[in-house]
Amino acid sequence: MQEEKFISWNEDKTYSLVSGGLIYSLLLKLGILKHGKQRLLLRSIVFSLLGWLPLIILSFTDGTFLGEDGQLGVAQDFLLHIRLLVVVPFLIWVEKMIDPAFNDYMNSTRRLIPPKEEATFRKIETQTEKMSDSWIPEIFFLLLIYGVLLFNWGNITVNNARISITDSASDINLSAIYYIFVSMPVYQLLLARWFWRWIIWAITVYRISRMNLRIEASHADQSAGLEYLNVVPAAFCIVSLALSAIFAATIGEYIIYHGKILDDFVLQIIAFAIAIPLIVHLPLLSFIPLLIMTKVNGIYRFGSLIQYHNNLYREKWMEGNMPDDDNLLPSLDNSSMADINGSYLQAVKAMTVIPINRNALLISMLMLLIPFFPLIFTKYSLAELFSELVKVISG
């Protein structure tokens, strides 16, 4: 029999979900990004200003900055500013949170791979690197973005006619052209890249879940040693704060400019905060068959061990005979009985077959509500909120 070996903690490899692709390669050639130096602050500033600054300048030249004829201008378009000045740099800055989580996930998984599965895992590593490095997804997203744009050219209205393009060439202005062909594609492509990174991670999760991992039902995390799987989706939920900020800004626009009230959107906000974390964690459910099999095997194996131990205990203490095989536990006393039975109850029997950490899921849901908190001030003033808080505290 081939001896089982475990990967040393000093044998970690380096993995990345964010180093690769079309944009990454272009930034390397332009010198904005260097190998080993992510330059997140510089990249955040470059992409944010690329989408925002020329648009502001052009809106001054064509008279759309402050608006005219009763229409709101670019200056009042806070959804635009949220997208380009908050969401775009955030989608770049948050890269520093994904790679450490993905590294821990892949290296922790390596330590669970039996020797006979090493070749399969190396194949997963290679395929993951190829998907991360590929230009094809970003080219596809660009073609999709511009394809949809050109297909719907005659019906485009950007931000409720504050910047608009119709079939009439006389209605086209430079700020609208820049917004539609540069600002929005930059923002949309950065979002799409994160969707692709989540797909890559989801594929690795599915492929690894099909492997015969060395996991144990009696592991203290009550997930057979797979609780670490929740680290990456937790990081992706932080990325999802970008979607939350966009949704909150959109609702704010409807409240301020279209006469809506916050109560009109409560159910949508709650549904959003629940749905996004569930979707992000969804790939982990592919481990359910492996966990069910592990728990069943644990029940059989651990149950047999306890039965054997208890038979020896009865023979020694109840029947007064010294058992021939007393090497299972040195003492076979009351403490050993409590320990072995207690470990079964606390670990094997309590083991979950759903590898999603409920506390992490709840925290992610609450976190996605943060960008919606400022909307409360569209309904209550600060003084009113303080007054309500005092009433609650005072009873």
DRENSEPA-77112 format. One record per residue (C-alpha): residue number from 0; x, y, z; residue in three letters. Coordinates in steps of 0.001 Angstrom, whole numbers, plus 500000, padded with zeros to 6 digits. Each point is the difference from the previous one (the first is absolute). Example, Ala and Ser with C-alpha at 12.3 -4.5 7.8 and 13.67 -1.06 7.14 Angstrom:
! residues 2
+-----+--------+--------+--------+--------+
: num :      u :      v :      w : residu :
+-----+--------+--------+--------+--------+
:   0 : 512300 : 495500 : 507800 :    Ala :
:   1 : 501370 : 503440 : 499340 :    Ser :
+-----+--------+--------+--------+--------+
***
This chain:
! residues 395
+-----+--------+--------+--------+--------+
: num :      u :      v :      w : residu :
+-----+--------+--------+--------+--------+
:   0 : 500000 : 500000 : 500000 :    Met :
:   1 : 501280 : 503468 : 499108 :    Gln :
:   2 : 500701 : 502046 : 503108 :    Glu :
:   3 : 497724 : 503011 : 500459 :    Glu :
:   4 : 501965 : 503222 : 500162 :    Lys :
:   5 : 498931 : 503456 : 501088 :    Phe :
:   6 : 501088 : 503287 : 498471 :    Ile :
:   7 : 502226 : 502021 : 502324 :    Ser :
:   8 : 498899 : 503479 : 501059 :    Trp :
:   9 : 503260 : 501233 : 498491 :    Asn :
:  10 : 499107 : 498653 : 496543 :    Glu :
:  11 : 497354 : 502599 : 499111 :    Asp :
:  12 : 499654 : 500987 : 496364 :    Lys :
:  13 : 498928 : 503393 : 498686 :    Thr :
:  14 : 496672 : 500296 : 498201 :    Tyr :
:  15 : 498179 : 503005 : 498574 :    Ser :
:  16 : 496550 : 500782 : 498660 :    Leu :
:  17 : 500779 : 503615 : 499120 :    Val :
:  18 : 503401 : 499803 : 498283 :    Ser :
:  19 : 499203 : 499380 : 496373 :    Gly :
:  20 : 497704 : 500893 : 497157 :    Gly :
:  21 : 499834 : 502766 : 497404 :    Leu :
:  22 : 499956 : 503025 : 502326 :    Ile :
:  23 : 502773 : 498561 : 502167 :    Tyr :
:  24 : 502229 : 499437 : 496958 :    Ser :
:  25 : 499345 : 503491 : 498635 :    Leu :
:  26 : 500833 : 501583 : 503356 :    Leu :
:  27 : 503269 : 498059 : 500085 :    Leu :
:  28 : 500971 : 501293 : 496552 :    Lys :
:  29 : 499078 : 503571 : 500947 :    Leu :
:  30 : 502102 : 499792 : 503160 :    Gly :
:  31 : 497042 : 500802 : 502252 :    Ile :
:  32 : 500310 : 496549 : 501524 :    Leu :
:  33 : 503138 : 497959 : 500664 :    Lys :
:  34 : 500533 : 496345 : 500877 :    His :
:  35 : 499947 : 499663 : 503769 :    Gly :
:  36 : 498606 : 503530 : 500447 :    Lys :
:  37 : 496222 : 500339 : 499684 :    Gln :
:  38 : 499987 : 503822 : 500285 :    Arg :
:  39 : 496360 : 499950 : 500996 :    Leu :
:  40 : 499830 : 503690 : 500906 :    Leu :
:  41 : 501489 : 501106 : 496673 :    Leu :
:  42 : 497731 : 497703 : 498009 :    Arg :
:  43 : 496943 : 501132 : 501963 :    Ser :
:  44 : 500778 : 503641 : 499242 :    Ile :
:  45 : 500740 : 499347 : 496314 :    Val :
:  46 : 496809 : 498059 : 499295 :    Phe :
:  47 : 497833 : 502335 : 502054 :    Ser :
:  48 : 501296 : 503127 : 498292 :    Leu :
:  49 : 499913 : 498322 : 496586 :    Leu :
:  50 : 496253 : 499602 : 500277 :    Gly :
:  51 : 499184 : 503171 : 501951 :    Trp :
:  52 : 502330 : 502946 : 499273 :    Leu :
:  53 : 499641 : 500263 : 496178 :    Pro :
:  54 : 496226 : 499628 : 500421 :    Leu :
:  55 : 499892 : 502954 : 502411 :    Ile :
:  56 : 502131 : 502129 : 497672 :    Ile :
:  57 : 497862 : 499143 : 496970 :    Leu :
:  58 : 496792 : 500706 : 501923 :    Ser :
:  59 : 501252 : 503559 : 500550 :    Phe :
:  60 : 500619 : 500478 : 496292 :    Thr :
:  61 : 496585 : 498746 : 498865 :    Asp :
:  62 : 498000 : 501568 : 502827 :    Gly :
:  63 : 498827 : 496824 : 501730 :    Thr :
:  64 : 501945 : 500415 : 503257 :    Phe :
:  65 : 497326 : 502045 : 501766 :    Leu :
:  66 : 497165 : 499098 : 497642 :    Gly :
:  67 : 497626 : 502276 : 498151 :    Glu :
:  68 : 496321 : 500364 : 499124 :    Asp :
:  69 : 498997 : 498477 : 503323 :    Gly :
:  70 : 502113 : 496877 : 499522 :    Gln :
:  71 : 502471 : 498828 : 502611 :    Leu :
:  72 : 503634 : 500126 : 499018 :    Gly :
:  73 : 503034 : 497811 : 500467 :    Val :
:  74 : 500802 : 501831 : 503253 :    Ala :
:  75 : 496779 : 498669 : 501575 :    Gln :
:  76 : 500457 : 496480 : 498672 :    Asp :
:  77 : 501262 : 498400 : 503208 :    Phe :
:  78 : 499429 : 496496 : 498587 :    Leu :
:  79 : 502611 : 500789 : 497354 :    Leu :
:  80 : 502413 : 501306 : 502645 :    His :
:  81 : 499430 : 496959 : 502230 :    Ile :
:  82 : 500781 : 497681 : 497096 :    Arg :
:  83 : 503151 : 501769 : 498822 :    Leu :
:  84 : 501441 : 501476 : 503214 :    Leu :
:  85 : 499002 : 497301 : 502518 :    Val :
:  86 : 499195 : 496693 : 498312 :    Val :
:  87 : 502751 : 500020 : 497360 :    Val :
:  88 : 502907 : 500611 : 502442 :    Pro :
:  89 : 498403 : 497620 : 502523 :    Phe :
:  90 : 499907 : 497180 : 497424 :    Leu :
:  91 : 503751 : 500426 : 499549 :    Ile :
:  92 : 500935 : 500555 : 503645 :    Trp :
:  93 : 498130 : 496893 : 501166 :    Val :
:  94 : 502338 : 497794 : 497925 :    Glu :
:  95 : 502374 : 499945 : 502971 :    Lys :
:  96 : 497377 : 498065 : 501992 :    Met :
:  97 : 499275 : 497288 : 497451 :    Ile :
:  98 : 503445 : 498558 : 499273 :    Asp :
:  99 : 500942 : 499313 : 503653 :    Pro :
: 100 : 496645 : 498246 : 500486 :    Ala :
: 101 : 500402 : 498026 : 496772 :    Phe :
: 102 : 503571 : 499064 : 500957 :    Asn :
: 103 : 498871 : 498647 : 503365 :    Asp :
: 104 : 497149 : 498118 : 498335 :    Tyr :
: 105 : 502227 : 498291 : 497415 :    Met :
: 106 : 502838 : 499183 : 502411 :    Asn :
: 107 : 497618 : 498683 : 502658 :    Ser :
: 108 : 498471 : 497782 : 497326 :    Thr :
: 109 : 503446 : 498740 : 498923 :    Arg :
: 110 : 500501 : 498624 : 503505 :    Arg :
: 111 : 496858 : 497891 : 499615 :    Leu :
: 112 : 501019 : 498431 : 496676 :    Ile :
: 113 : 501013 : 496314 : 500249 :    Pro :
: 114 : 503001 : 498918 : 497876 :    Pro :
: 115 : 497798 : 498263 : 497431 :    Lys :
: 116 : 498121 : 503267 : 499366 :    Glu :
: 117 : 503070 : 502250 : 499639 :    Glu :
: 118 : 500034 : 499841 : 496207 :    Ala :
: 119 : 496334 : 501038 : 499890 :    Thr :
: 120 : 500643 : 502931 : 502316 :    Phe :
: 121 : 502998 : 501148 : 497938 :    Arg :
: 122 : 497708 : 499994 : 496979 :    Lys :
: 123 : 497524 : 502183 : 501888 :    Ile :
: 124 : 502850 : 502374 : 500896 :    Glu :
: 125 : 501072 : 500249 : 496344 :    Thr :
: 126 : 496481 : 500538 : 498701 :    Gln :
: 127 : 499318 : 502649 : 502647 :    Thr :
: 128 : 503154 : 501891 : 499022 :    Glu :
: 129 : 499067 : 499842 : 496315 :    Lys :
: 130 : 496486 : 501309 : 500651 :    Met :
: 131 : 501379 : 502823 : 502138 :    Ser :
: 132 : 502587 : 500981 : 497367 :    Asp :
: 133 : 497669 : 499755 : 496998 :    Ser :
: 134 : 499086 : 503122 : 498036 :    Trp :
: 135 : 496925 : 498350 : 498508 :    Ile :
: 136 : 497493 : 500778 : 502811 :    Pro :
: 137 : 500819 : 503724 : 500065 :    Glu :
: 138 : 499903 : 500222 : 496200 :    Ile :
: 139 : 496641 : 498216 : 500095 :    Phe :
: 140 : 498655 : 502442 : 502609 :    Phe :
: 141 : 501180 : 502984 : 497929 :    Leu :
: 142 : 498355 : 498630 : 496866 :    Leu :
: 143 : 496828 : 499373 : 501976 :    Leu :
: 144 : 499999 : 503505 : 501504 :    Ile :
: 145 : 500528 : 501770 : 496691 :    Tyr :
: 146 : 497806 : 497549 : 498091 :    Gly :
: 147 : 497025 : 500704 : 502264 :    Val :
: 148 : 500770 : 503714 : 499766 :    Leu :
: 149 : 500012 : 500083 : 496197 :    Leu :
: 150 : 496989 : 497712 : 499718 :    Phe :
: 151 : 497950 : 502372 : 502173 :    Asn :
: 152 : 501538 : 503220 : 498679 :    Trp :
: 153 : 496728 : 501612 : 498950 :    Gly :
: 154 : 498385 : 499444 : 503395 :    Asn :
: 155 : 502808 : 501048 : 502336 :    Ile :
: 156 : 499165 : 502394 : 502812 :    Thr :
: 157 : 502641 : 500475 : 502631 :    Val :
: 158 : 499008 : 501067 : 503507 :    Asn :
: 159 : 496491 : 501143 : 499227 :    Asn :
: 160 : 500869 : 502314 : 497119 :    Ala :
: 161 : 502668 : 501915 : 501903 :    Arg :
: 162 : 502354 : 498622 : 497350 :    Ile :
: 163 : 498142 : 498630 : 497026 :    Ser :
: 164 : 500530 : 498690 : 496497 :    Ile :
: 165 : 497233 : 499586 : 497455 :    Thr :
: 166 : 499872 : 499209 : 496286 :    Asp :
: 167 : 500557 : 503660 : 499220 :    Ser :
: 168 : 503662 : 500879 : 499568 :    Ala :
: 169 : 499306 : 503503 : 501294 :    Ser :
: 170 : 499081 : 498591 : 503392 :    Asp :
: 171 : 503389 : 498351 : 500520 :    Ile :
: 172 : 502334 : 501800 : 502388 :    Asn :
: 173 : 503595 : 499227 : 500923 :    Leu :
: 174 : 499346 : 499264 : 503666 :    Ser :
: 175 : 497360 : 497439 : 499003 :    Ala :
: 176 : 502361 : 498361 : 497521 :    Ile :
: 177 : 502758 : 499761 : 502603 :    Tyr :
: 178 : 497652 : 498749 : 502712 :    Tyr :
: 179 : 498553 : 497252 : 497812 :    Ile :
: 180 : 503173 : 498879 : 498213 :    Phe :
: 181 : 502610 : 500432 : 502750 :    Val :
: 182 : 498651 : 500703 : 503500 :    Ser :
: 183 : 497323 : 497307 : 500118 :    Met :
: 184 : 502075 : 497280 : 498265 :    Pro :
: 185 : 502842 : 500557 : 502498 :    Val :
: 186 : 497594 : 499552 : 502890 :    Tyr :
: 187 : 498178 : 497057 : 498382 :    Gln :
: 188 : 503208 : 498198 : 499045 :    Leu :
: 189 : 501388 : 500206 : 503537 :    Leu :
: 190 : 496753 : 498514 : 501328 :    Leu :
: 191 : 500079 : 497277 : 497336 :    Ala :
: 192 : 503589 : 499090 : 500913 :    Arg :
: 193 : 498906 : 499311 : 503568 :    Trp :
: 194 : 497172 : 497826 : 498734 :    Phe :
: 195 : 502546 : 498010 : 497986 :    Trp :
: 196 : 502263 : 499613 : 503041 :    Arg :
: 197 : 497065 : 498639 : 501979 :    Trp :
: 198 : 499334 : 497528 : 497156 :    Ile :
: 199 : 503640 : 498831 : 500122 :    Ile :
: 200 : 499767 : 499431 : 503740 :    Trp :
: 201 : 496650 : 498213 : 499628 :    Ala :
: 202 : 501508 : 497649 : 497393 :    Ile :
: 203 : 502890 : 499099 : 502317 :    Thr :
: 204 : 497525 : 499357 : 502820 :    Val :
: 205 : 497951 : 497642 : 497854 :    Tyr :
: 206 : 503040 : 498089 : 498700 :    Arg :
: 207 : 501544 : 499658 : 503441 :    Ile :
: 208 : 496694 : 498820 : 501475 :    Ser :
: 209 : 500111 : 497039 : 497605 :    Arg :
: 210 : 503332 : 498845 : 501458 :    Met :
: 211 : 500501 : 497516 : 502828 :    Asn :
: 212 : 501349 : 502451 : 502574 :    Leu :
: 213 : 501539 : 498898 : 503281 :    Arg :
: 214 : 497377 : 501542 : 502242 :    Ile :
: 215 : 498835 : 498704 : 503362 :    Glu :
: 216 : 496485 : 500040 : 501451 :    Ala :
: 217 : 501343 : 500549 : 503532 :    Ser :
: 218 : 501725 : 503292 : 499116 :    His :
: 219 : 499381 : 502680 : 502613 :    Ala :
: 220 : 498556 : 502489 : 497462 :    Asp :
: 221 : 497005 : 497637 : 499573 :    Gln :
: 222 : 500445 : 500335 : 496231 :    Ser :
: 223 : 502450 : 497087 : 499612 :    Ala :
: 224 : 502836 : 502522 : 499788 :    Gly :
: 225 : 498470 : 501997 : 497117 :    Leu :
: 226 : 498972 : 503163 : 501842 :    Glu :
: 227 : 502890 : 501796 : 498279 :    Tyr :
: 228 : 497944 : 499877 : 496783 :    Leu :
: 229 : 497978 : 502974 : 501297 :    Asn :
: 230 : 502962 : 502388 : 499857 :    Val :
: 231 : 499845 : 500656 : 496237 :    Val :
: 232 : 496224 : 500605 : 499746 :    Pro :
: 233 : 500286 : 502334 : 503002 :    Ala :
: 234 : 502554 : 502006 : 498005 :    Ala :
: 235 : 497710 : 500018 : 496955 :    Phe :
: 236 : 497186 : 501318 : 502205 :    Cys :
: 237 : 502250 : 502961 : 500781 :    Ile :
: 238 : 500359 : 500516 : 496242 :    Val :
: 239 : 496197 : 499924 : 499831 :    Ser :
: 240 : 499944 : 503205 : 502013 :    Leu :
: 241 : 500535 : 501660 : 496618 :    Ala :
: 242 : 496640 : 498658 : 498824 :    Leu :
: 243 : 498446 : 501096 : 503275 :    Ser :
: 244 : 501337 : 503548 : 499546 :    Ala :
: 245 : 498629 : 500166 : 496445 :    Ile :
: 246 : 496594 : 498724 : 501094 :    Phe :
: 247 : 499891 : 502460 : 502894 :    Ala :
: 248 : 500934 : 502899 : 497700 :    Ala :
: 249 : 497314 : 498963 : 497519 :    Thr :
: 250 : 497372 : 499941 : 502743 :    Ile :
: 251 : 501243 : 503369 : 501234 :    Gly :
: 252 : 499524 : 501405 : 496511 :    Glu :
: 253 : 496400 : 498801 : 499889 :    Tyr :
: 254 : 499325 : 501482 : 503449 :    Ile :
: 255 : 501563 : 503396 : 499299 :    Ile :
: 256 : 499039 : 500550 : 496363 :    Tyr :
: 257 : 496879 : 497872 : 499451 :    His :
: 258 : 497940 : 500433 : 503148 :    Gly :
: 259 : 500443 : 496483 : 501366 :    Lys :
: 260 : 500443 : 499228 : 503698 :    Ile :
: 261 : 502285 : 497529 : 501744 :    Leu :
: 262 : 497067 : 497790 : 501017 :    Asp :
: 263 : 499415 : 499218 : 496313 :    Asp :
: 264 : 503319 : 498123 : 499844 :    Phe :
: 265 : 500233 : 498205 : 503356 :    Val :
: 266 : 499106 : 496571 : 498609 :    Leu :
: 267 : 502410 : 500393 : 497058 :    Gln :
: 268 : 502812 : 500999 : 502349 :    Ile :
: 269 : 499402 : 497019 : 502286 :    Ile :
: 270 : 499752 : 497618 : 497037 :    Ala :
: 271 : 503250 : 501378 : 498586 :    Phe :
: 272 : 501876 : 499663 : 503316 :    Ala :
: 273 : 498850 : 496386 : 500342 :    Ile :
: 274 : 500359 : 498883 : 496379 :    Ala :
: 275 : 503527 : 501233 : 499228 :    Ile :
: 276 : 501802 : 498142 : 502837 :    Pro :
: 277 : 497974 : 496864 : 499261 :    Leu :
: 278 : 500994 : 500130 : 496332 :    Ile :
: 279 : 503648 : 500670 : 500866 :    Val :
: 280 : 500102 : 496978 : 502353 :    His :
: 281 : 498009 : 497755 : 497660 :    Leu :
: 282 : 503006 : 498084 : 498515 :    Pro :
: 283 : 500822 : 498623 : 503450 :    Leu :
: 284 : 496878 : 497827 : 499809 :    Leu :
: 285 : 501869 : 497780 : 497531 :    Ser :
: 286 : 501807 : 498561 : 503049 :    Phe :
: 287 : 496763 : 498623 : 501471 :    Ile :
: 288 : 500352 : 496478 : 498473 :    Pro :
: 289 : 503582 : 499707 : 501306 :    Leu :
: 290 : 498960 : 501220 : 503448 :    Leu :
: 291 : 497050 : 497604 : 500162 :    Ile :
: 292 : 502292 : 497090 : 499128 :    Met :
: 293 : 502566 : 501196 : 502550 :    Thr :
: 294 : 497389 : 500269 : 502750 :    Lys :
: 295 : 498548 : 496562 : 499261 :    Val :
: 296 : 503481 : 498457 : 500021 :    Asn :
: 297 : 500790 : 501859 : 503209 :    Gly :
: 298 : 496869 : 498693 : 501674 :    Ile :
: 299 : 500893 : 496412 : 499044 :    Tyr :
: 300 : 503695 : 500204 : 500863 :    Arg :
: 301 : 499716 : 502105 : 503145 :    Phe :
: 302 : 496945 : 498023 : 501107 :    Gly :
: 303 : 501941 : 496746 : 499704 :    Ser :
: 304 : 502910 : 501493 : 501921 :    Leu :
: 305 : 497726 : 501152 : 502829 :    Ile :
: 306 : 498269 : 496628 : 500110 :    Gln :
: 307 : 503336 : 498207 : 500258 :    Tyr :
: 308 : 501204 : 502399 : 502707 :    His :
: 309 : 496785 : 499641 : 502004 :    Asn :
: 310 : 500146 : 496209 : 499816 :    Asn :
: 311 : 503489 : 500096 : 501482 :    Leu :
: 312 : 498807 : 502465 : 502650 :    Tyr :
: 313 : 497105 : 497729 : 500988 :    Arg :
: 314 : 502256 : 496959 : 500091 :    Glu :
: 315 : 502464 : 501747 : 502300 :    Lys :
: 316 : 497745 : 501939 : 502348 :    Trp :
: 317 : 496676 : 498167 : 499980 :    Met :
: 318 : 501085 : 496397 : 499570 :    Glu :
: 319 : 503254 : 500283 : 501925 :    Gly :
: 320 : 502114 : 498491 : 497238 :    Asn :
: 321 : 503163 : 501587 : 498666 :    Met :
: 322 : 499536 : 500118 : 496217 :    Pro :
: 323 : 502698 : 498477 : 497840 :    Asp :
: 324 : 500078 : 503106 : 497768 :    Asp :
: 325 : 500297 : 503059 : 502254 :    Asp :
: 326 : 502126 : 502075 : 497639 :    Asn :
: 327 : 497107 : 501919 : 498480 :    Leu :
: 328 : 500167 : 502543 : 502800 :    Leu :
: 329 : 502515 : 499661 : 502817 :    Pro :
: 330 : 497569 : 500314 : 502892 :    Ser :
: 331 : 496563 : 498826 : 498819 :    Leu :
: 332 : 498578 : 501965 : 502926 :    Asp :
: 333 : 497000 : 502303 : 500367 :    Asn :
: 334 : 501829 : 502935 : 498470 :    Ser :
: 335 : 500811 : 498023 : 496868 :    Ser :
: 336 : 496331 : 499020 : 499703 :    Met :
: 337 : 498928 : 503654 : 500280 :    Ala :
: 338 : 502693 : 501166 : 497577 :    Asp :
: 339 : 499289 : 497545 : 497212 :    Ile :
: 340 : 496213 : 500319 : 500245 :    Asn :
: 341 : 500207 : 503768 : 500273 :    Gly :
: 342 : 502275 : 500294 : 496980 :    Ser :
: 343 : 497489 : 498060 : 497936 :    Tyr :
: 344 : 497119 : 502243 : 501059 :    Leu :
: 345 : 501935 : 503239 : 499504 :    Gln :
: 346 : 501703 : 499137 : 496741 :    Ala :
: 347 : 498656 : 497132 : 497915 :    Val :
: 348 : 496318 : 500250 : 500908 :    Lys :
: 349 : 500041 : 503809 : 499883 :    Ala :
: 350 : 501854 : 500130 : 496674 :    Met :
: 351 : 498137 : 502010 : 497371 :    Thr :
: 352 : 499702 : 498874 : 496390 :    Val :
: 353 : 499473 : 503583 : 498781 :    Ile :
: 354 : 503433 : 501683 : 499966 :    Pro :
: 355 : 498653 : 503567 : 500197 :    Ile :
: 356 : 500804 : 501781 : 503235 :    Asn :
: 357 : 496736 : 501532 : 501186 :    Arg :
: 358 : 501669 : 502738 : 502038 :    Asn :
: 359 : 502150 : 501067 : 497045 :    Ala :
: 360 : 496911 : 499997 : 497788 :    Leu :
: 361 : 498069 : 502168 : 502458 :    Leu :
: 362 : 502897 : 502441 : 500337 :    Ile :
: 363 : 500194 : 500280 : 496198 :    Ser :
: 364 : 496285 : 500781 : 499807 :    Met :
: 365 : 500262 : 502691 : 502658 :    Leu :
: 366 : 503103 : 501432 : 498354 :    Met :
: 367 : 498168 : 500494 : 496694 :    Leu :
: 368 : 497453 : 502170 : 501804 :    Leu :
: 369 : 502647 : 502595 : 500954 :    Ile :
: 370 : 499766 : 502081 : 496765 :    Pro :
: 371 : 496233 : 500321 : 500530 :    Phe :
: 372 : 500294 : 501640 : 503435 :    Phe :
: 373 : 500395 : 503568 : 498623 :    Pro :
: 374 : 496605 : 499580 : 498332 :    Leu :
: 375 : 498427 : 500105 : 503450 :    Ile :
: 376 : 500702 : 503750 : 500029 :    Phe :
: 377 : 497642 : 500408 : 497042 :    Thr :
: 378 : 497218 : 498993 : 502373 :    Lys :
: 379 : 501188 : 501233 : 503383 :    Tyr :
: 380 : 502146 : 502930 : 501045 :    Ser :
: 381 : 502957 : 499478 : 502296 :    Leu :
: 382 : 498021 : 501582 : 502841 :    Ala :
: 383 : 497087 : 497617 : 499424 :    Glu :
: 384 : 502302 : 496988 : 499979 :    Leu :
: 385 : 501647 : 501145 : 503215 :    Phe :
: 386 : 496585 : 500511 : 501594 :    Ser :
: 387 : 498884 : 496489 : 499013 :    Glu :
: 388 : 503256 : 498566 : 501347 :    Leu :
: 389 : 499467 : 501726 : 503339 :    Val :
: 390 : 496465 : 498585 : 500172 :    Lys :
: 391 : 501265 : 496488 : 499343 :    Val :
: 392 : 502752 : 500282 : 502618 :    Ile :
: 393 : 497757 : 501597 : 502606 :    Ser :
: 394 : 497208 : 497506 : 499358 :    Gly :
+-----+--------+--------+--------+--------+
***
